[in-house]
Amino acid sequence: MIFLRRLFPKAAVCKKRSGQITVYLALVFLVFTGLYLVCLQSVKDKLQRFQAEQAVEAGLFSLFSEYEPHLFAQYNLFYLDTSFGSGTEKTEEICSHLWHFIDQNITGNSGNGLYGLELSGVNADTFVRATDGKGAVFYHQAIQVMKDKVGFSLAEDWVLQDMMQENIEEQSARFEKDCAAYEGKVVDYADEEAELSEEAEGFDGLWKGFTLSHAVSKTDALSEKAINLERVPSKRELSVGFGVADGNEDNLLQKQWFISYLCEHLTQAQERLEEPRADGYLDYQLEYVIAGEDSDKKNLDQVLQKLLLVREGINYLYLLTHPEMYETAEKLAKVLGGLTGSTALLESLKHLILLGWAYGESVVEVRQLLNGDELAVIKTKEDWQVPLSGLLKLMKKLDTYDAQKKKQEGITYEMYLRMFLSFQSAETLSMRAIDIIEGEIRRLEGCEQIHMDHCIEQLTTQVWMQELYLERIYQYE
């Protein structure tokens, strides 16, 4: 025991000391405490603002989930109808819906506000409407629909097609110039008409006698639908929003994207002649976008006359460059006008015959296009279908050459519609397409009061929560 005690001596008893804090330490403590409280409040404010932002984002998402379902189902368009089907824009109802959605995201199950948040005000303004910029807002959304759906290669394919269109347009212009020149020469010899046979006079009246019945096999299948142009968006006074044009609407590739959208979502005559609709807005919708008339028949008539003019120009130029056919027309001119002995009259008569021959071939081609056939891009002798000897017979029995003697591949009726659409401005394309879309949607049950200028794709909202103020721009993407 003694040995152990020596190894482990008894610990010395500690002396008690009195505790104290200096003024300096007290001040430092207060500073750090204040800093801690400031940081704590800052974190609380940040968390509160973050939660408020999340609530507003969720509220706007919920608001835009109320998009007009019929526009999406039929045309793949995302728009929020600010009239909610009533025909009268209701900004206060938009704010009411938004208030409800935001409030749901800042209120707990107990009914109390989360994170100390309490909604005190909501406002919505700065609407971007489908019709803004003369249809530019709709134009760009439609382009985006096609890009998302089919990829970007389509636009490149249409570059070559556009080159072909420019060539056809140039040929058509040359035809009009030549036609005017030669018809003028014939008029100068009006006094000698008595010396010409009735057959020669028939060539001069071919174009003037054109009607829809010449081009359409079944005239009883033609649509009788008509509309009141004073009420369509492109003609009436519209609500104006804050959407503006981007300045690239008439860009070649942009326009071809939009035309592809129109061809996919709007109908045209070649389809509806086979399956006419008992109801609906207009049947020949692409033709309306091109012509803008108040009835299907008028729109189709204008488009077919354009098509005839293009085809006649192409066929007339072909006859001029084909020696055998040119010589045939020259011989007939000598037979019909040889008695006059006038070289100038014979020359005019020869070109009049060529024009009439080209017109007859064009009528046959248009009938075939409407029946679903294609036409060769580069015409050959084997593709020519109407002999000169059968031209006047054709005018009496128009279905004589409806069946192609040689199956052709190349240009369809829809391709020609694309060409005519390309000649229109982007504004015209957009607004006339909006006319059709609004007209079709308003024929659906529950959609009778929808107006496209009340359909928005973007808005700006202001939200107040106690001391917080948030402003957000939200749109469909």
Backbone hydrogen bonds, N-H to C=O, Kabsch-Sander energy under -0.5 kcal/mol:
donor,donor_aa,acceptor,acceptor_aa,energy
5,R,1,M,-2.4
6,R,2,I,-2.0
7,L,3,F,-1.9
8,F,4,L,-2.4
26,A,22,T,-1.9
27,L,23,V,-2.3
28,V,24,Y,-2.6
29,F,25,L,-2.6
30,L,26,A,-2.2
31,V,27,L,-2.4
32,F,28,V,-2.6
33,T,29,F,-2.3
34,G,30,L,-2.5
35,L,31,V,-2.7
36,Y,32,F,-2.3
37,L,33,T,-2.3
38,V,34,G,-2.5
39,C,35,L,-2.6
40,L,36,Y,-2.5
41,Q,37,L,-2.5
42,S,38,V,-2.6
43,V,39,C,-2.7
44,K,40,L,-2.1
45,D,41,Q,-2.7
46,K,42,S,-2.9
47,L,43,V,-2.8
48,Q,44,K,-2.5
49,R,45,D,-2.8
50,F,46,K,-2.8
51,Q,47,L,-2.6
52,A,48,Q,-2.1
53,E,49,R,-2.7
54,Q,50,F,-2.4
55,A,51,Q,-2.2
56,V,52,A,-2.3
57,E,53,E,-2.7
58,A,54,Q,-2.6
59,G,55,A,-2.3
60,L,56,V,-2.7
61,F,57,E,-2.4
62,S,58,A,-2.2
63,L,59,G,-2.3
64,F,60,L,-2.7
65,S,61,F,-0.9
66,E,63,L,-1.6
67,Y,64,F,-0.8
68,E,79,Y,-3.4
72,F,68,E,-1.4
73,A,69,P,-2.7
74,Q,70,H,-2.2
75,Y,71,L,-2.1
76,N,72,F,-1.6
77,L,71,L,-1.3
79,Y,77,L,-0.7
80,L,456,I,-2.9
81,D,79,Y,-0.6
82,T,80,L,-0.8
82,T,454,H,-2.7
84,F,81,D,-1.2
86,S,83,S,-1.6
90,K,82,T,-2.6
94,I,90,K,-1.6
95,C,91,T,-2.2
96,S,92,E,-2.1
97,H,93,E,-2.6
98,L,94,I,-2.6
99,W,95,C,-2.9
100,H,96,S,-2.2
101,F,97,H,-2.4
102,I,98,L,-2.6
103,D,99,W,-2.9
104,Q,100,H,-1.8
105,N,101,F,-0.8
105,N,102,I,-1.0
106,I,102,I,-0.7
106,I,103,D,-0.9
108,G,112,N,-3.0
111,G,108,G,-1.4
114,L,106,I,-3.0
116,G,113,G,-0.7
117,L,114,L,-2.3
120,S,464,W,-2.9
121,G,464,W,-1.5
123,N,462,Q,-2.3
125,D,460,T,-3.0
128,V,458,Q,-2.6
129,R,127,F,-0.6
130,A,452,M,-0.6
130,A,455,C,-2.4
132,D,129,R,-1.3
134,K,131,T,-0.7
135,G,131,T,-1.3
136,A,132,D,-0.8
137,V,132,D,-1.5
138,F,130,A,-1.6
139,Y,135,G,-2.6
140,H,136,A,-2.2
141,Q,137,V,-1.7
142,A,138,F,-2.6
143,I,139,Y,-1.9
144,Q,140,H,-2.0
145,V,141,Q,-2.0
146,M,142,A,-1.8
147,K,143,I,-2.3
148,D,144,Q,-2.4
149,K,145,V,-1.3
150,V,146,M,-2.8
151,G,146,M,-0.5
151,G,147,K,-1.3
155,A,152,F,-0.6
156,E,152,F,-0.8
157,D,153,S,-1.9
158,W,154,L,-1.4
159,V,156,E,-1.3
160,L,156,E,-0.7
161,Q,157,D,-1.0
162,D,158,W,-2.2
163,M,159,V,-1.6
164,M,160,L,-1.8
165,Q,161,Q,-2.1
166,E,162,D,-2.4
167,N,163,M,-1.7
168,I,164,M,-2.3
169,E,165,Q,-2.7
170,E,166,E,-2.2
171,Q,167,N,-2.3
172,S,168,I,-2.6
173,A,169,E,-2.2
174,R,170,E,-2.1
175,F,171,Q,-2.3
176,E,172,S,-2.4
177,K,173,A,-2.0
178,D,174,R,-2.6
179,C,175,F,-3.4
180,A,176,E,-2.3
181,A,177,K,-1.9
182,Y,178,D,-2.7
183,E,179,C,-2.6
184,G,180,A,-1.7
185,K,181,A,-1.3
186,V,182,Y,-1.7
187,V,183,E,-2.0
188,D,184,G,-1.4
189,Y,185,K,-0.6
189,Y,186,V,-1.3
190,A,187,V,-1.5
192,E,189,Y,-1.5
193,E,190,A,-1.5
195,E,192,E,-1.6
196,L,193,E,-1.6
201,E,197,S,-1.4
202,G,198,E,-1.5
203,F,199,E,-0.9
203,F,200,A,-0.7
204,D,200,A,-0.8
204,D,201,E,-0.5
205,G,201,E,-0.8
205,G,202,G,-0.6
206,L,203,F,-0.8
209,G,205,G,-1.3
209,G,206,L,-0.5
210,F,207,W,-1.7
214,H,211,T,-1.6
215,A,211,T,-0.6
215,A,212,L,-1.0
216,V,212,L,-2.3
217,S,215,A,-0.5
219,T,217,S,-0.7
221,A,218,K,-1.5
222,L,219,T,-1.4
227,I,294,D,-2.9
229,L,227,I,-0.8
231,R,228,N,-1.5
232,V,229,L,-0.7
235,K,232,V,-1.8
236,R,232,V,-2.4
242,F,127,F,-2.6
251,N,248,N,-1.4
255,K,251,N,-2.8
256,Q,252,L,-2.1
257,W,253,L,-2.0
258,F,254,Q,-2.0
259,I,255,K,-2.8
260,S,256,Q,-2.2
261,Y,257,W,-1.8
262,L,258,F,-2.3
263,C,259,I,-2.6
264,E,260,S,-1.5
265,H,261,Y,-2.0
266,L,262,L,-2.6
271,E,268,Q,-1.0
272,R,268,Q,-1.9
273,L,269,A,-2.5
274,E,271,E,-0.5
275,E,271,E,-1.2
285,Q,283,D,-1.4
286,L,267,T,-2.3
288,Y,284,Y,-1.4
289,V,285,Q,-2.0
290,I,286,L,-1.5
291,A,287,E,-3.0
292,G,288,Y,-2.2
296,D,225,K,-2.3
299,N,295,S,-2.1
300,L,296,D,-2.7
301,D,297,K,-2.5
302,Q,298,K,-2.2
303,V,299,N,-2.2
304,L,300,L,-2.7
305,Q,301,D,-2.0
306,K,302,Q,-2.0
307,L,303,V,-2.5
308,L,304,L,-2.9
309,L,305,Q,-2.2
310,V,306,K,-2.3
311,R,307,L,-2.8
312,E,308,L,-3.1
313,G,309,L,-2.0
314,I,310,V,-2.2
315,N,311,R,-2.9
316,Y,312,E,-2.8
317,L,313,G,-2.2
318,Y,314,I,-1.8
319,L,315,N,-2.4
320,L,316,Y,-2.0
321,T,317,L,-1.3
322,H,318,Y,-0.7
322,H,319,L,-0.7
326,Y,322,H,-2.6
327,E,323,P,-2.4
328,T,324,E,-1.7
329,A,325,M,-2.1
330,E,326,Y,-1.9
331,K,327,E,-2.2
332,L,328,T,-2.1
333,A,329,A,-2.1
334,K,330,E,-1.7
335,V,331,K,-2.0
336,L,332,L,-2.7
337,G,333,A,-2.6
338,G,334,K,-1.1
340,T,337,G,-1.2
341,G,337,G,-0.7
341,G,338,G,-0.5
343,T,341,G,-0.6
346,L,342,S,-2.1
347,E,343,T,-2.1
348,S,344,A,-2.2
349,L,345,L,-2.9
350,K,346,L,-2.3
351,H,347,E,-1.8
352,L,348,S,-2.1
353,I,349,L,-2.3
354,L,350,K,-2.1
355,L,351,H,-2.5
356,G,352,L,-2.3
357,W,353,I,-2.7
358,A,354,L,-2.7
359,Y,355,L,-2.3
360,G,356,G,-2.3
361,E,357,W,-2.2
362,S,358,A,-2.0
363,V,359,Y,-2.5
364,V,360,G,-1.8
365,E,361,E,-2.0
366,V,362,S,-2.7
367,R,363,V,-2.3
368,Q,364,V,-2.1
369,L,365,E,-2.5
370,L,366,V,-2.3
371,N,367,R,-1.2
372,G,369,L,-1.5
373,D,368,Q,-2.7
374,E,408,Q,-0.5
375,L,411,I,-2.2
377,V,409,E,-0.6
379,K,377,V,-0.6
383,D,380,T,-0.7
384,W,380,T,-0.8
384,W,381,K,-0.7
390,G,387,P,-1.1
391,L,388,L,-1.3
394,L,390,G,-1.8
395,M,391,L,-1.5
396,K,392,L,-0.7
396,K,393,K,-0.7
397,K,393,K,-1.8
400,T,397,K,-1.5
401,Y,398,L,-0.5
402,D,399,D,-1.2
404,Q,402,D,-0.5
411,I,375,L,-3.3
416,Y,412,T,-1.4
417,L,413,Y,-2.0
418,R,414,E,-2.4
419,M,415,M,-1.9
420,F,416,Y,-2.4
421,L,417,L,-2.6
422,S,418,R,-2.0
423,F,419,M,-0.9
424,Q,421,L,-1.2
429,L,425,S,-2.4
430,S,426,A,-2.6
431,M,427,E,-2.6
432,R,428,T,-2.2
433,A,429,L,-1.9
434,I,430,S,-2.2
435,D,431,M,-1.9
436,I,432,R,-1.8
437,I,433,A,-2.6
438,E,434,I,-2.8
439,G,435,D,-2.2
440,E,436,I,-2.6
441,I,437,I,-2.5
442,R,438,E,-2.3
443,R,440,E,-1.1
444,L,441,I,-1.9
447,C,444,L,-1.9
450,I,447,C,-1.6
454,H,451,H,-1.8
455,C,452,M,-1.2
456,I,80,L,-2.5
456,I,454,H,-0.6
457,E,128,V,-2.4
458,Q,128,V,-0.9
459,L,474,Y,-2.2
460,T,125,D,-3.0
461,T,472,R,-2.9
462,Q,123,N,-2.5
463,V,470,L,-3.0
464,W,121,G,-2.9
465,M,468,L,-2.3
468,L,465,M,-3.3
470,L,463,V,-2.7
472,R,461,T,-2.4
474,Y,459,L,-2.5
474,Y,472,R,-0.5
476,Y,457,E,-2.0
